[in-house]
Amino acid sequence: MRTAISNAPRRAAILLALAIAIACGGLAYYLTAAVAPPQTPLQFDVRKGSTLTAVSRQLADAGVLNHPALFVLLGRALNKAASVKAGNYEIEAPITPLQLLRKITEGDYTQVAVVFPEGWTFRQMRRALDEHPALRHDTTGLADGEILARLGSSEASAEGWFFPDTYYVSSGGSDLAVLRRAHRLMRRHLAEQWERRASTLPLASSYEALIVASIIEKETGWAEERPLIAAVFVNRLRAGMKLQSDPTVIYGLGDDFDGNLRKRDLIADSEYNTYTRSGLPPTPIAMPGLGAIRAALNPAPGDVLYFVARGDGTSHFSRTLAEHERAVTKYQRSGRR
């Protein structure tokens, strides 16, 4: 009996050591066992303000993580839980949890960035891709329509269908892969915002909303003014008035625009001249950001119909032509809107 009692602590110590070894072995296996995504390349978007817990659930839903709770514990143990960086990410091959944690907390430090600013045209995007030294240039020489076909898109025009953002890709990655991610992200954002649109919009489709958003993007760089700019254009559409937007005319001029918009440009009819034609231009005129898309689908309330630049980057908004003309005189602008 004494022998059995004296051996009990020894057996407990052995069992504890064995449990610790199993736990350590299991942890080591978890850290180094690569998980293959259900499809490659797999893209995911980490939104600004996302917590490690939220991202781990997102990755588990995408089939990248088997044990999201362990992933969160790993981040906390390595003091990385508060270091999640927003952005667009891509997984091209099986990845371990440790590699994945480094990817989302260090901003894909092993990859190169491709930046598409808000308001760029598709032509500017293609030029940036062609000139990027770290990319494989699979789209060089292809017509816009051929690129859309390779992306599986049936759109007639590529303009506006790519989301402006910073995309991280491996050095030597295809420019077509970057476009695919930007295209998917724009379609997703547009679909989400279309579902949240105001109920009385005079817009027949999400594509019309994309066109309006692109005009808003080119009209102002002030986030606070976007809903008001949207209100002007939506109210004009509702009233059957011409939009009279300079950026649409400039887009229509293409390479003929020399930086100075003249009266003859405003009276020369074209499908993008919203001074001579009613309704929307046939396509977007740029890549709108999320703020412009939200504004187009949820414009500010009110009956504003005009705006004129104050000269400091902001605009004065008016409800009547008489009020608008007084504002034009005050701010010494031509007052065509």
C-alpha positions in Angstrom: 0.0 0.0 0.0 2.9 2.3 0.9 4.6 1.6 -2.4 1.4 2.4 -4.4 0.9 5.6 -2.5 4.6 6.7 -2.9 4.4 6.0 -6.7 1.3 8.2 -7.2 3.1 11.6 -7.4 5.6 10.0 -9.8 2.9 8.8 -12.1 1.1 12.2 -11.9 4.3 13.9 -12.9 4.8 11.5 -15.8 1.2 12.1 -17.0 1.6 15.8 -16.7 4.8 15.8 -18.7 3.2 13.6 -21.3 0.2 15.9 -21.6 2.5 18.9 -21.9 4.5 17.1 -24.6 1.3 16.2 -26.5 0.1 19.8 -26.2 3.4 21.2 -27.4 3.5 18.7 -30.2 0.0 19.6 -31.2 0.8 23.3 -31.1 3.9 22.7 -33.2 1.9 20.8 -35.7 -0.7 23.5 -35.9 1.9 26.2 -36.4 3.7 24.3 -39.2 0.9 22.4 -41.0 -0.1 24.2 -44.2 -3.7 24.5 -45.1 -4.7 24.5 -48.8 -7.4 27.0 -49.7 -10.4 25.5 -51.5 -9.4 27.5 -54.6 -6.2 29.3 -55.7 -5.6 32.1 -55.9 -7.9 33.0 -53.1 -8.5 36.7 -52.4 -9.9 38.2 -49.2 -10.4 41.7 -48.0 -9.6 42.8 -44.5 -11.6 45.9 -43.7 -10.3 48.8 -41.7 -10.9 48.3 -38.0 -11.3 44.5 -38.2 -10.2 42.6 -35.1 -8.1 39.4 -35.2 -11.2 37.5 -34.1 -13.3 38.8 -36.9 -10.6 38.1 -39.5 -10.1 34.5 -38.1 -13.8 33.8 -38.5 -13.7 35.2 -42.0 -10.7 33.0 -43.0 -12.4 30.0 -41.4 -15.5 30.6 -43.5 -13.3 30.8 -46.6 -11.7 27.4 -45.8 -8.2 28.8 -44.9 -8.3 28.1 -41.2 -9.3 24.9 -39.4 -9.2 26.2 -35.9 -9.9 30.0 -35.7 -9.8 30.1 -31.9 -6.2 28.7 -31.9 -5.3 31.3 -34.5 -6.5 34.1 -32.2 -4.6 32.6 -29.3 -1.5 32.5 -31.5 -1.9 36.2 -32.3 -2.3 37.1 -28.7 0.7 34.9 -27.6 2.9 36.7 -30.2 1.5 40.1 -29.3 0.1 40.5 -32.8 -3.6 40.7 -32.0 -3.7 44.5 -32.4 -1.6 44.6 -35.5 -4.1 43.5 -38.2 -3.7 45.7 -41.3 -6.5 46.5 -43.6 -6.1 45.6 -47.3 -6.6 43.2 -50.1 -4.8 39.9 -49.8 -4.2 36.9 -52.0 -3.2 33.3 -51.1 -1.7 31.5 -54.0 -0.6 28.2 -52.3 -1.0 26.3 -49.0 -0.1 28.4 -46.0 0.6 27.8 -42.4 -1.2 29.7 -39.6 2.0 31.4 -38.6 2.6 32.6 -42.2 -1.0 33.7 -42.4 -0.6 35.7 -39.2 2.5 37.4 -40.6 0.7 38.2 -43.8 -2.2 40.1 -42.2 -0.2 41.8 -39.5 2.8 42.9 -41.6 0.8 44.0 -44.6 2.2 41.3 -47.0 5.7 42.6 -46.5 7.2 40.1 -48.9 5.0 41.3 -51.8 4.8 44.4 -54.0 2.0 46.9 -54.0 -0.1 48.0 -57.0 -1.9 51.2 -56.3 -5.1 52.4 -58.2 -6.1 55.8 -57.0 -9.8 56.8 -56.9 -10.8 58.7 -60.1 -8.4 57.0 -62.4 -9.6 55.8 -65.8 -9.0 52.3 -67.1 -6.4 53.7 -69.5 -4.5 55.0 -66.5 -4.8 51.7 -64.8 -3.4 49.8 -67.8 -0.5 52.2 -68.1 0.4 51.7 -64.4 0.3 47.9 -64.9 2.4 48.1 -68.1 5.0 50.2 -66.3 5.1 48.2 -63.1 8.5 46.5 -63.0 7.6 43.7 -60.7 4.6 42.3 -62.6 4.2 39.9 -65.4 2.6 41.8 -68.3 0.0 39.4 -69.6 -2.4 42.1 -70.8 0.1 44.1 -72.9 -1.3 44.5 -76.4 -4.8 43.1 -75.5 -7.8 45.2 -76.4 -10.0 46.2 -73.4 -12.7 43.7 -74.6 -10.2 40.9 -74.6 -9.2 41.6 -71.0 -12.9 41.6 -70.0 -13.4 38.3 -71.7 -10.4 36.8 -69.8 -12.0 38.0 -66.6 -15.3 36.4 -67.5 -17.1 39.7 -67.8 -19.8 40.4 -70.3 -19.6 44.2 -69.9 -19.4 46.2 -73.1 -16.9 48.7 -71.5 -14.2 48.2 -69.0 -14.4 51.8 -67.6 -15.4 52.0 -64.0 -15.5 48.3 -63.3 -12.3 48.1 -61.3 -12.1 49.1 -57.6 -9.5 51.7 -56.7 -7.4 50.3 -53.9 -3.9 49.0 -53.0 -3.4 45.4 -54.1 -0.5 43.3 -52.8 0.9 40.6 -55.2 3.9 38.4 -55.3 6.7 39.7 -57.4 6.3 38.2 -60.9 2.6 37.9 -60.5 0.3 38.5 -63.5 -1.2 41.9 -64.1 -4.4 40.0 -65.1 -4.6 38.6 -61.6 -4.5 42.2 -60.2 -7.3 43.2 -62.5 -9.3 40.2 -61.6 -9.2 41.1 -57.9 -10.1 44.8 -58.6 -12.9 43.7 -60.8 -14.4 41.3 -58.2 -14.0 43.9 -55.5 -15.9 46.5 -57.5 -18.7 44.1 -58.4 -19.0 43.1 -54.7 -19.0 46.7 -53.4 -21.5 47.9 -56.0 -23.9 45.0 -55.3 -23.7 45.6 -51.6 -24.4 49.3 -51.9 -27.2 48.8 -54.5 -29.0 46.7 -51.9 -28.8 49.7 -49.5 -29.9 52.3 -52.0 -32.5 55.0 -51.3 -36.0 54.0 -52.5 -36.7 56.9 -54.7 -33.7 57.1 -56.9 -34.3 57.7 -60.6 -31.8 55.0 -61.5 -32.8 51.8 -63.3 -29.8 49.7 -62.5 -26.6 49.4 -60.5 -24.7 50.2 -63.7 -26.4 53.6 -63.8 -25.4 54.1 -60.2 -21.8 53.3 -61.2 -21.9 56.0 -63.9 -23.3 58.6 -61.4 -20.7 57.6 -58.9 -17.9 58.1 -61.4 -19.1 61.6 -62.2 -19.2 62.4 -58.4 -15.7 61.1 -58.0 -14.4 63.5 -60.7 -16.4 66.5 -59.5 -15.0 66.7 -55.9 -12.2 65.5 -53.7 -14.1 66.4 -50.6 -15.8 63.5 -48.9 -18.3 65.8 -47.1 -19.5 67.2 -50.5 -20.2 63.9 -52.3 -23.8 63.4 -51.0 -24.6 67.0 -52.0 -23.0 66.6 -55.5 -25.0 63.4 -55.8 -28.2 65.3 -54.8 -27.6 67.8 -57.6 -27.3 65.1 -60.3 -30.1 63.0 -59.0 -32.4 66.0 -58.7 -31.5 67.0 -62.3 -32.2 63.5 -63.6 -35.5 63.5 -61.8 -36.4 66.9 -63.2 -35.3 66.0 -66.8 -32.5 68.6 -66.7 -29.1 68.1 -68.4 -26.3 67.2 -65.9 -23.9 69.8 -67.4 -20.8 68.1 -65.9 -17.4 69.3 -67.1 -15.7 66.0 -66.3 -17.9 64.1 -68.7 -17.0 66.5 -71.5 -13.3 66.2 -70.6 -13.6 62.4 -70.7 -15.2 62.5 -74.1 -12.4 64.7 -75.5 -9.8 62.1 -74.6 -6.3 62.9 -75.8 -7.7 66.1 -77.4 -8.1 67.7 -74.0 -5.1 70.0 -73.3 -6.1 71.0 -69.8 -8.3 74.0 -70.8 -12.0 73.4 -71.3 -13.3 75.9 -73.9 -16.8 77.0 -74.9 -16.5 75.2 -78.2 -15.9 72.0 -76.3 -19.2 72.5 -74.4 -21.3 73.1 -77.5 -19.7 70.3 -79.6 -22.1 67.4 -79.4 -20.8 64.0 -78.3 -22.2 61.0 -76.4 -20.3 62.2 -73.3 -21.3 65.9 -73.6 -23.9 66.3 -70.8 -24.4 70.0 -71.8 -25.8 68.9 -75.2 -27.4 65.6 -74.2 -29.9 64.7 -71.5 -29.5 61.8 -69.2 -26.4 59.9 -68.3 -23.3 59.3 -70.5 -23.1 55.8 -71.9 -20.4 54.5 -69.5 -18.6 55.6 -66.3 -15.9 58.1 -66.7 -13.5 56.9 -64.0 -13.1 54.4 -61.1 -15.3 55.6 -58.2 -14.3 54.9 -54.7 -16.7 53.5 -52.1 -17.5 57.0 -50.8 -18.7 58.1 -54.2 -20.7 54.9 -54.7 -22.5 55.3 -51.4 -23.2 59.0 -52.2 -24.7 58.1 -55.6 -27.1 55.6 -54.0 -27.9 57.7 -50.9 -27.7 61.4 -51.9 -28.2 64.2 -49.4 -31.9 65.2 -48.9 -33.0 68.5 -50.4 -33.7 70.1 -53.7 -30.3 71.6 -54.7 -29.8 71.8 -58.5 -26.6 73.9 -58.9 -23.1 74.2 -57.5 -20.1 76.4 -58.2 -16.6 76.2 -57.0 -15.6 78.6 -54.3 -11.9 78.6 -55.2 -10.8 76.8 -52.1 -11.6 73.3 -53.2 -15.2 73.4 -51.9 -18.5 74.3 -53.6 -21.5 76.5 -53.0 -24.8 74.8 -53.6 -28.0 76.5 -54.8 -31.7 75.6 -55.2 -32.6 78.2 -57.8 -30.9 79.6 -60.9 -31.1 83.1 -59.5 -29.3 82.0 -56.3 -26.8 80.2 -58.4 -26.0 83.2 -60.6 -25.4 85.3 -57.5 -23.0 82.7 -56.2 -21.2 82.7 -59.6 -20.8 86.4 -59.4 -19.5 86.2 -55.8 -16.9 83.5 -56.6 -16.0 84.7 -60.0 -16.7 81.5 -61.8 -18.3 80.8 -65.2 -21.3 79.1 -63.5 -22.2 76.6 -66.2 -23.8 74.2 -63.6 
